Amino acid sequence: MEIEVLKKEYAEQDNRYTAYPIYVTVQELVCIGVMADGYSVNCPYGDGETRIEYRHPEHEETYEDEKELIKYITESGEESGFDTDEIDDVINEIESINVGYIWTPVEFFLTIKGAEQYMRANSHNHGKLRTYVHWFERRNFEMRGLLEALGFKTND
């Protein structure tokens, strides 16, 4: 990418209501594991979420929707020749579990456009992605000096 095009894009993008120079991270929602009942995710790098998911003890995969798991069990049971009572017994063993997810940084960019291009080109390598805007603090003299030396417009 030509530096003049990048500088123009940087100067004209939405600065998300901050006067500081910004950078954009692409973040991926990553499962961190099962959470004890009553607990939620607390993470230092942004926000996280706790979801109820469903699984059967004999299957590794979890499902966000209990109906999808029941459908899978029913269809695979019918294919295997199980009768209705046997399928019902298997369905009764479904467990609901609290699963924690956090947003973790994948890559960073100077422009939102660059981050979105990355997400389109690499979505097959990741799960759920999003962009998150950060800013270089006033006293981050290295990055502020680097941006200034390269001719990037900053609102200071």
TIRO-2110 file (N, C-alpha, C; in Angstrom, 1 decimal):
// TIRO-2110
0.8, -1.2, 0.0, N, 1, A
0.0, 0.0, 0.0, CA, 1, A
0.9, 1.2, 0.0, C, 1, A
0.5, 2.2, -0.8, N, 2, A
1.2, 3.4, -0.9, CA, 2, A
1.0, 4.3, 0.4, C, 2, A
2.1, 4.9, 0.9, N, 3, A
2.0, 5.6, 2.2, CA, 3, A
1.1, 6.8, 2.1, C, 3, A
1.0, 7.5, 0.9, N, 4, A
0.2, 8.6, 0.8, CA, 4, A
-1.3, 8.2, 0.9, C, 4, A
-1.7, 7.1, 0.3, N, 5, A
-3.0, 6.6, 0.4, CA, 5, A
-3.4, 6.3, 1.8, C, 5, A
-2.5, 5.6, 2.5, N, 6, A
-2.7, 5.3, 3.9, CA, 6, A
-2.8, 6.5, 4.8, C, 6, A
-2.0, 7.5, 4.6, N, 7, A
-2.1, 8.8, 5.3, CA, 7, A
-3.4, 9.4, 5.1, C, 7, A
-3.9, 9.5, 3.9, N, 8, A
-5.2, 10.1, 3.6, CA, 8, A
-6.3, 9.3, 4.3, C, 8, A
-6.3, 8.0, 4.2, N, 9, A
-7.3, 7.2, 4.8, CA, 9, A
-7.3, 7.4, 6.3, C, 9, A
-6.1, 7.5, 6.9, N, 10, A
-6.0, 7.7, 8.4, CA, 10, A
-6.6, 9.0, 8.8, C, 10, A
-6.3, 10.1, 8.0, N, 11, A
-6.7, 11.4, 8.3, CA, 11, A
-8.3, 11.6, 8.2, C, 11, A
-8.9, 10.8, 7.3, N, 12, A
-10.3, 11.0, 7.0, CA, 12, A
-11.2, 10.0, 7.7, C, 12, A
-10.7, 9.0, 8.4, N, 13, A
-11.5, 8.0, 9.0, CA, 13, A
-12.2, 8.6, 10.3, C, 13, A
-13.2, 7.9, 10.7, N, 14, A
-13.9, 8.3, 12.0, CA, 14, A
-12.9, 8.1, 13.1, C, 14, A
-12.7, 9.1, 13.9, N, 15, A
-11.7, 9.0, 15.1, CA, 15, A
-12.4, 8.5, 16.3, C, 15, A
-13.6, 8.1, 16.3, N, 16, A
-14.4, 7.6, 17.4, CA, 16, A
-14.4, 8.6, 18.6, C, 16, A
-14.5, 9.8, 18.3, N, 17, A
-14.6, 10.9, 19.4, CA, 17, A
-13.4, 11.0, 20.3, C, 17, A
-12.2, 10.8, 19.8, N, 18, A
-11.0, 11.0, 20.5, CA, 18, A
-10.1, 11.9, 19.8, C, 18, A
-9.4, 12.8, 20.5, N, 19, A
-8.5, 13.7, 19.8, CA, 19, A
-7.1, 13.0, 19.6, C, 19, A
-6.9, 11.9, 20.3, N, 20, A
-5.7, 11.2, 20.2, CA, 20, A
-5.6, 10.4, 18.9, C, 20, A
-4.4, 10.1, 18.4, N, 21, A
-4.3, 9.2, 17.2, CA, 21, A
-4.8, 7.8, 17.6, C, 21, A
-5.4, 7.2, 16.7, N, 22, A
-6.0, 5.9, 17.0, CA, 22, A
-5.4, 4.8, 16.2, C, 22, A
-5.6, 3.5, 16.7, N, 23, A
-5.3, 2.3, 16.0, CA, 23, A
-6.4, 1.4, 16.2, C, 23, A
-6.6, 0.4, 15.4, N, 24, A
-7.7, -0.5, 15.4, CA, 24, A
-7.2, -1.9, 15.6, C, 24, A
-7.8, -2.6, 16.5, N, 25, A
-7.5, -4.0, 16.6, CA, 25, A
-8.6, -4.9, 16.1, C, 25, A
-8.2, -6.0, 15.4, N, 26, A
-9.2, -7.0, 15.1, CA, 26, A
-9.1, -8.0, 16.2, C, 26, A
-10.3, -8.3, 16.8, N, 27, A
-10.4, -9.2, 17.9, CA, 27, A
-11.3, -10.4, 17.6, C, 27, A
-10.9, -11.5, 18.2, N, 28, A
-11.7, -12.8, 17.9, CA, 28, A
-12.3, -13.2, 19.3, C, 28, A
-13.5, -13.7, 19.2, N, 29, A
-14.2, -14.2, 20.4, CA, 29, A
-13.7, -15.6, 20.6, C, 29, A
-13.1, -15.9, 21.7, N, 30, A
-12.4, -17.1, 22.0, CA, 30, A
-13.0, -17.8, 23.2, C, 30, A
-13.3, -19.0, 23.2, N, 31, A
-13.8, -19.8, 24.3, CA, 31, A
-12.7, -20.0, 25.3, C, 31, A
-12.9, -19.7, 26.6, N, 32, A
-11.9, -19.9, 27.6, CA, 32, A
-12.3, -21.1, 28.5, C, 32, A
-13.5, -21.6, 28.4, N, 33, A
-13.8, -22.8, 29.1, CA, 33, A
-15.1, -22.7, 29.9, C, 33, A
-15.4, -23.7, 30.7, N, 34, A
-16.6, -23.8, 31.5, CA, 34, A
-16.4, -23.0, 32.7, C, 34, A
-17.4, -22.2, 33.0, N, 35, A
-17.4, -21.3, 34.2, CA, 35, A
-18.3, -22.0, 35.3, C, 35, A
-18.0, -21.8, 36.5, N, 36, A
-18.8, -22.3, 37.6, CA, 36, A
-20.1, -21.6, 37.7, C, 36, A
-21.2, -22.2, 38.1, N, 37, A
-22.5, -21.6, 38.2, CA, 37, A
-22.4, -20.3, 39.0, C, 37, A
-23.0, -19.2, 38.5, N, 38, A
-23.0, -18.0, 39.3, CA, 38, A
-21.8, -17.1, 39.0, C, 38, A
-20.8, -17.5, 38.2, N, 39, A
-19.6, -16.8, 37.9, CA, 39, A
-19.7, -16.3, 36.4, C, 39, A
-19.0, -15.2, 36.2, N, 40, A
-19.0, -14.7, 34.8, CA, 40, A
-17.5, -14.3, 34.5, C, 40, A
-17.3, -14.0, 33.2, N, 41, A
-16.0, -13.7, 32.7, CA, 41, A
-15.5, -12.3, 33.2, C, 41, A
-14.3, -12.3, 33.7, N, 42, A
-13.7, -11.0, 34.1, CA, 42, A
-12.3, -11.0, 33.4, C, 42, A
-12.1, -10.2, 32.4, N, 43, A
-10.9, -10.2, 31.7, CA, 43, A
-10.2, -8.9, 31.5, C, 43, A
-8.9, -8.8, 31.6, N, 44, A
-8.2, -7.5, 31.5, CA, 44, A
-8.1, -6.9, 30.1, C, 44, A
-8.4, -7.6, 29.1, N, 45, A
-8.2, -7.1, 27.7, CA, 45, A
-9.4, -6.7, 27.0, C, 45, A
-10.4, -6.3, 27.7, N, 46, A
-11.7, -6.0, 27.0, CA, 46, A
-12.8, -6.7, 27.7, C, 46, A
-13.9, -6.9, 26.9, N, 47, A
-15.0, -7.5, 27.5, CA, 47, A
-15.1, -9.0, 27.2, C, 47, A
-15.9, -9.6, 27.9, N, 48, A
-16.2, -11.1, 27.7, CA, 48, A
-17.6, -11.3, 28.0, C, 48, A
-18.0, -12.6, 27.8, N, 49, A
-19.4, -12.9, 28.0, CA, 49, A
-19.5, -14.4, 28.5, C, 49, A
-20.5, -14.7, 29.2, N, 50, A
-20.8, -16.0, 29.6, CA, 50, A
-22.1, -16.4, 29.0, C, 50, A
-22.1, -17.6, 28.4, N, 51, A
-23.3, -18.1, 27.7, CA, 51, A
-23.7, -19.5, 28.3, C, 51, A
-24.9, -19.8, 28.2, N, 52, A
-25.3, -21.2, 28.5, CA, 52, A
-25.3, -22.0, 27.2, C, 52, A
-24.6, -23.1, 27.3, N, 53, A
-24.5, -24.0, 26.1, CA, 53, A
-25.0, -25.3, 26.6, C, 53, A
-25.2, -26.2, 25.6, N, 54, A
-25.8, -27.5, 25.9, CA, 54, A
-24.9, -28.6, 25.3, C, 54, A
-24.8, -29.7, 26.0, N, 55, A
-24.0, -30.8, 25.5, CA, 55, A
-24.5, -32.1, 26.1, C, 55, A
-24.1, -33.1, 25.4, N, 56, A
-24.5, -34.5, 25.9, CA, 56, A
-23.1, -35.1, 26.3, C, 56, A
-23.1, -35.9, 27.4, N, 57, A
-21.9, -36.4, 27.9, CA, 57, A
-21.1, -37.3, 26.9, C, 57, A
-21.8, -37.9, 25.9, N, 58, A
-21.2, -38.7, 25.0, CA, 58, A
-20.7, -38.0, 23.7, C, 58, A
-20.9, -36.7, 23.7, N, 59, A
-20.5, -35.9, 22.5, CA, 59, A
-19.6, -34.7, 23.0, C, 59, A
-18.5, -34.5, 22.2, N, 60, A
-17.6, -33.4, 22.6, CA, 60, A
-18.2, -32.0, 22.3, C, 60, A
-18.9, -31.9, 21.2, N, 61, A
-19.4, -30.6, 20.7, CA, 61, A
-20.5, -30.0, 21.6, C, 61, A
-20.4, -28.7, 21.8, N, 62, A
-21.5, -28.0, 22.6, CA, 62, A
-22.4, -27.3, 21.6, C, 62, A
-23.6, -27.0, 22.0, N, 63, A
-24.5, -26.3, 21.1, CA, 63, A
-25.1, -25.1, 21.9, C, 63, A
-25.2, -24.0, 21.2, N, 64, A
-25.8, -22.8, 21.8, CA, 64, A
-27.3, -22.9, 21.9, C, 64, A
-27.9, -23.7, 21.1, N, 65, A
-29.3, -23.9, 21.1, CA, 65, A
-29.6, -25.4, 21.5, C, 65, A
-30.4, -25.6, 22.5, N, 66, A
-30.7, -26.9, 23.0, CA, 66, A
-31.5, -27.7, 21.9, C, 66, A
-32.4, -26.9, 21.2, N, 67, A
-33.2, -27.6, 20.1, CA, 67, A
-32.3, -28.2, 19.0, C, 67, A
-31.2, -27.5, 18.7, N, 68, A
-30.3, -28.1, 17.7, CA, 68, A
-29.7, -29.4, 18.2, C, 68, A
-29.3, -29.4, 19.4, N, 69, A
-28.7, -30.7, 20.0, CA, 69, A
-29.8, -31.8, 20.0, C, 69, A
-31.0, -31.5, 20.4, N, 70, A
-32.1, -32.5, 20.4, CA, 70, A
-32.3, -33.0, 19.0, C, 70, A
-32.3, -32.1, 18.0, N, 71, A
-32.5, -32.5, 16.6, CA, 71, A
-31.4, -33.4, 16.2, C, 71, A
-30.2, -33.1, 16.5, N, 72, A
-29.0, -33.9, 16.2, CA, 72, A
-29.2, -35.3, 16.8, C, 72, A
-29.5, -35.4, 18.1, N, 73, A
-29.6, -36.6, 18.8, CA, 73, A
-30.8, -37.5, 18.2, C, 73, A
-31.9, -36.8, 17.9, N, 74, A
-33.0, -37.5, 17.3, CA, 74, A
-32.7, -38.1, 16.0, C, 74, A
-32.1, -37.3, 15.1, N, 75, A
-31.8, -37.7, 13.7, CA, 75, A
-30.7, -38.9, 13.8, C, 75, A
-29.7, -38.7, 14.6, N, 76, A
-28.6, -39.7, 14.6, CA, 76, A
-29.2, -41.0, 15.3, C, 76, A
-30.1, -40.9, 16.2, N, 77, A
-30.7, -42.0, 16.9, CA, 77, A
-31.6, -42.8, 15.9, C, 77, A
-32.4, -42.1, 15.1, N, 78, A
-33.2, -42.7, 14.1, CA, 78, A
-32.4, -43.5, 13.1, C, 78, A
-31.3, -42.8, 12.7, N, 79, A
-30.4, -43.5, 11.7, CA, 79, A
-29.8, -44.7, 12.2, C, 79, A
-29.5, -44.7, 13.5, N, 80, A
-28.9, -45.9, 14.2, CA, 80, A
-29.9, -47.0, 14.6, C, 80, A
-31.2, -46.7, 14.4, N, 81, A
-32.2, -47.7, 14.7, CA, 81, A
-32.7, -47.7, 16.1, C, 81, A
-32.5, -46.6, 16.9, N, 82, A
-33.0, -46.6, 18.2, CA, 82, A
-34.5, -46.3, 18.2, C, 82, A
-35.1, -46.9, 19.2, N, 83, A
-36.6, -46.6, 19.3, CA, 83, A
-36.8, -45.2, 20.1, C, 83, A
-38.0, -44.8, 20.1, N, 84, A
-38.3, -43.5, 20.7, CA, 84, A
-37.9, -43.4, 22.2, C, 84, A
-38.1, -44.5, 22.9, N, 85, A
-37.8, -44.4, 24.4, CA, 85, A
-36.3, -44.3, 24.6, C, 85, A
-35.5, -45.0, 23.7, N, 86, A
-34.0, -44.9, 23.9, CA, 86, A
-33.6, -43.5, 23.5, C, 86, A
-34.2, -42.9, 22.5, N, 87, A
-33.8, -41.5, 22.1, CA, 87, A
-34.2, -40.5, 23.3, C, 87, A
-35.4, -40.7, 23.9, N, 88, A
-35.8, -39.9, 25.0, CA, 88, A
-34.9, -40.0, 26.2, C, 88, A
-34.4, -41.2, 26.4, N, 89, A
-33.4, -41.4, 27.5, CA, 89, A
-32.1, -40.6, 27.3, C, 89, A
-31.6, -40.6, 26.0, N, 90, A
-30.4, -39.9, 25.7, CA, 90, A
-30.7, -38.4, 25.8, C, 90, A
-31.8, -37.9, 25.3, N, 91, A
-32.2, -36.5, 25.4, CA, 91, A
-32.2, -36.0, 26.9, C, 91, A
-32.7, -36.8, 27.8, N, 92, A
-32.8, -36.5, 29.2, CA, 92, A
-31.4, -36.3, 29.8, C, 92, A
-30.3, -36.8, 29.2, N, 93, A
-29.0, -36.6, 29.7, CA, 93, A
-28.3, -35.3, 29.3, C, 93, A
-29.0, -34.5, 28.5, N, 94, A
-28.4, -33.2, 28.1, CA, 94, A
-28.1, -32.4, 29.3, C, 94, A
-26.9, -31.7, 29.3, N, 95, A
-26.5, -30.9, 30.4, CA, 95, A
-26.4, -29.4, 29.9, C, 95, A
-26.8, -28.5, 30.7, N, 96, A
-26.6, -27.1, 30.4, CA, 96, A
-25.3, -26.6, 31.2, C, 96, A
-24.4, -25.9, 30.5, N, 97, A
-23.2, -25.5, 31.1, CA, 97, A
-23.0, -24.0, 30.8, C, 97, A
-22.3, -23.3, 31.8, N, 98, A
-21.9, -21.9, 31.6, CA, 98, A
-20.5, -21.9, 30.9, C, 98, A
-20.4, -21.3, 29.7, N, 99, A
-19.2, -21.3, 29.0, CA, 99, A
-18.7, -19.8, 28.9, C, 99, A
-17.5, -19.5, 29.2, N, 100, A
-16.9, -18.2, 29.1, CA, 100, A
-16.2, -17.9, 27.8, C, 100, A
-16.4, -16.7, 27.3, N, 101, A
-15.8, -16.3, 26.0, CA, 101, A
-15.2, -14.9, 26.3, C, 101, A
-14.0, -14.6, 25.7, N, 102, A
-13.4, -13.3, 25.8, CA, 102, A
-13.0, -12.9, 24.4, C, 102, A
-12.9, -11.6, 24.2, N, 103, A
-12.4, -11.0, 22.9, CA, 103, A
-10.9, -10.9, 23.1, C, 103, A
-10.1, -11.5, 22.2, N, 104, A
-8.7, -11.4, 22.2, CA, 104, A
-8.2, -10.8, 21.0, C, 104, A
-7.1, -10.0, 21.1, N, 105, A
-6.5, -9.3, 19.9, CA, 105, A
-5.9, -10.3, 19.0, C, 105, A
-6.1, -10.1, 17.7, N, 106, A
-5.6, -10.9, 16.6, CA, 106, A
-4.5, -10.1, 15.9, C, 106, A
-4.8, -8.9, 15.5, N, 107, A
-3.9, -8.1, 14.7, CA, 107, A
-4.3, -6.6, 14.9, C, 107, A
-3.4, -5.7, 14.6, N, 108, A
-3.8, -4.3, 14.7, CA, 108, A
-3.5, -3.5, 13.4, C, 108, A
-4.2, -2.4, 13.2, N, 109, A
-4.1, -1.6, 12.0, CA, 109, A
-4.2, -0.2, 12.3, C, 109, A
-3.7, 0.7, 11.4, N, 110, A
-3.9, 2.1, 11.6, CA, 110, A
-5.2, 2.6, 11.1, C, 110, A
-5.9, 1.8, 10.2, N, 111, A
-7.2, 2.3, 9.7, CA, 111, A
-8.3, 1.2, 9.9, C, 111, A
-9.5, 1.7, 10.0, N, 112, A
-10.6, 0.7, 10.1, CA, 112, A
-10.8, 0.0, 8.8, C, 112, A
-10.5, 0.7, 7.7, N, 113, A
-10.6, 0.0, 6.4, CA, 113, A
-9.7, -1.1, 6.3, C, 113, A
-8.4, -1.0, 6.7, N, 114, A
-7.5, -2.0, 6.7, CA, 114, A
-7.9, -3.2, 7.6, C, 114, A
-8.5, -2.9, 8.8, N, 115, A
-8.9, -4.0, 9.6, CA, 115, A
-10.1, -4.8, 9.0, C, 115, A
-11.0, -4.1, 8.4, N, 116, A
-12.1, -4.7, 7.7, CA, 116, A
-11.7, -5.6, 6.5, C, 116, A
-10.7, -5.1, 5.8, N, 117, A
-10.1, -5.9, 4.7, CA, 117, A
-9.5, -7.2, 5.2, C, 117, A
-8.7, -7.1, 6.3, N, 118, A
-8.1, -8.2, 6.9, CA, 118, A
-9.2, -9.2, 7.3, C, 118, A
-10.3, -8.7, 7.9, N, 119, A
-11.4, -9.6, 8.4, CA, 119, A
-12.0, -10.4, 7.2, C, 119, A
-12.2, -9.7, 6.1, N, 120, A
-12.8, -10.3, 4.9, CA, 120, A
-11.9, -11.4, 4.4, C, 120, A
-10.6, -11.0, 4.3, N, 121, A
-9.6, -12.0, 3.7, CA, 121, A
-9.3, -13.1, 4.6, C, 121, A
-9.4, -13.0, 5.9, N, 122, A
-9.0, -14.1, 6.8, CA, 122, A
-10.1, -14.7, 7.7, C, 122, A
-11.3, -14.4, 7.4, N, 123, A
-12.4, -14.9, 8.2, CA, 123, A
-12.5, -16.4, 8.3, C, 123, A
-12.0, -17.1, 7.2, N, 124, A
-11.9, -18.5, 7.2, CA, 124, A
-10.9, -19.1, 8.3, C, 124, A
-10.0, -18.3, 8.7, N, 125, A
-9.0, -18.7, 9.7, CA, 125, A
-9.5, -18.5, 11.2, C, 125, A
-10.6, -17.8, 11.3, N, 126, A
-11.0, -17.3, 12.7, CA, 126, A
-12.5, -17.7, 12.9, C, 126, A
-12.9, -17.5, 14.1, N, 127, A
-14.3, -17.6, 14.5, CA, 127, A
-14.9, -16.2, 14.3, C, 127, A
-15.7, -15.7, 15.3, N, 128, A
-16.3, -14.5, 15.3, CA, 128, A
-15.3, -13.3, 15.5, C, 128, A
-15.3, -12.4, 14.5, N, 129, A
-14.3, -11.3, 14.6, CA, 129, A
-15.1, -9.9, 14.7, C, 129, A
-14.4, -8.9, 15.3, N, 130, A
-14.9, -7.6, 15.4, CA, 130, A
-13.7, -6.6, 15.3, C, 130, A
-14.0, -5.3, 15.1, N, 131, A
-13.0, -4.3, 15.2, CA, 131, A
-13.2, -3.6, 16.6, C, 131, A
-12.1, -3.1, 17.1, N, 132, A
-12.1, -2.3, 18.4, CA, 132, A
-11.1, -1.2, 18.3, C, 132, A
-11.5, 0.0, 18.5, N, 133, A
-10.7, 1.2, 18.3, CA, 133, A
-10.0, 1.5, 19.7, C, 133, A
-8.7, 1.7, 19.6, N, 134, A
-7.9, 2.1, 20.8, CA, 134, A
-7.2, 3.5, 20.4, C, 134, A
-6.6, 4.1, 21.3, N, 135, A
-5.9, 5.4, 21.0, CA, 135, A
-4.5, 5.3, 21.6, C, 135, A
-3.6, 6.0, 20.9, N, 136, A
-2.3, 6.1, 21.5, CA, 136, A
-2.4, 7.2, 22.6, C, 136, A
-1.9, 6.9, 23.7, N, 137, A
-2.0, 7.9, 24.8, CA, 137, A
-1.1, 9.1, 24.5, C, 137, A
-1.4, 10.2, 25.1, N, 138, A
-0.6, 11.5, 24.9, CA, 138, A
0.9, 11.3, 25.1, C, 138, A
1.2, 10.4, 26.1, N, 139, A
2.6, 10.3, 26.5, CA, 139, A
3.3, 9.1, 25.8, C, 139, A
2.6, 8.5, 24.8, N, 140, A
3.3, 7.5, 24.0, CA, 140, A
4.1, 8.2, 22.9, C, 140, A
5.3, 8.7, 23.3, N, 141, A
6.1, 9.6, 22.5, CA, 141, A
6.6, 8.8, 21.3, C, 141, A
6.9, 7.5, 21.4, N, 142, A
7.4, 6.8, 20.2, CA, 142, A
6.4, 6.7, 19.1, C, 142, A
5.2, 6.3, 19.4, N, 143, A
4.2, 6.1, 18.3, CA, 143, A
3.7, 7.5, 17.8, C, 143, A
3.6, 8.4, 18.7, N, 144, A
3.2, 9.8, 18.2, CA, 144, A
4.3, 10.4, 17.3, C, 144, A
5.5, 10.2, 17.7, N, 145, A
6.6, 10.7, 16.9, CA, 145, A
6.7, 10.0, 15.6, C, 145, A
6.5, 8.7, 15.6, N, 146, A
6.6, 7.9, 14.4, CA, 146, A
5.5, 8.4, 13.4, C, 146, A
4.3, 8.5, 13.9, N, 147, A
3.2, 9.0, 13.0, CA, 147, A
3.5, 10.3, 12.5, C, 147, A
4.0, 11.2, 13.3, N, 148, A
4.3, 12.6, 12.9, CA, 148, A
5.4, 12.6, 11.8, C, 148, A
6.5, 11.8, 12.0, N, 149, A
7.6, 11.7, 11.1, CA, 149, A
7.1, 11.2, 9.7, C, 149, A
6.1, 10.3, 9.8, N, 150, A
5.6, 9.7, 8.5, CA, 150, A
4.6, 10.7, 7.8, C, 150, A
4.3, 11.7, 8.5, N, 151, A
3.3, 12.7, 8.0, CA, 151, A
1.9, 12.5, 8.2, C, 151, A
1.6, 11.6, 9.2, N, 152, A
0.2, 11.3, 9.5, CA, 152, A
-0.4, 12.5, 10.3, C, 152, A
-1.6, 12.9, 9.9, N, 153, A
-2.3, 14.0, 10.6, CA, 153, A
-2.9, 13.5, 11.9, C, 153, A
-2.5, 14.1, 13.0, N, 154, A
-3.1, 13.9, 14.3, CA, 154, A
-3.7, 15.1, 14.9, C, 154, A
-4.7, 15.0, 15.6, N, 155, A
-5.4, 16.2, 16.1, CA, 155, A
-4.9, 16.7, 17.5, C, 155, A
-3.6, 17.1, 17.5, N, 156, A
-3.0, 17.6, 18.7, CA, 156, A
-2.5, 19.0, 18.5, C, 156, A
END
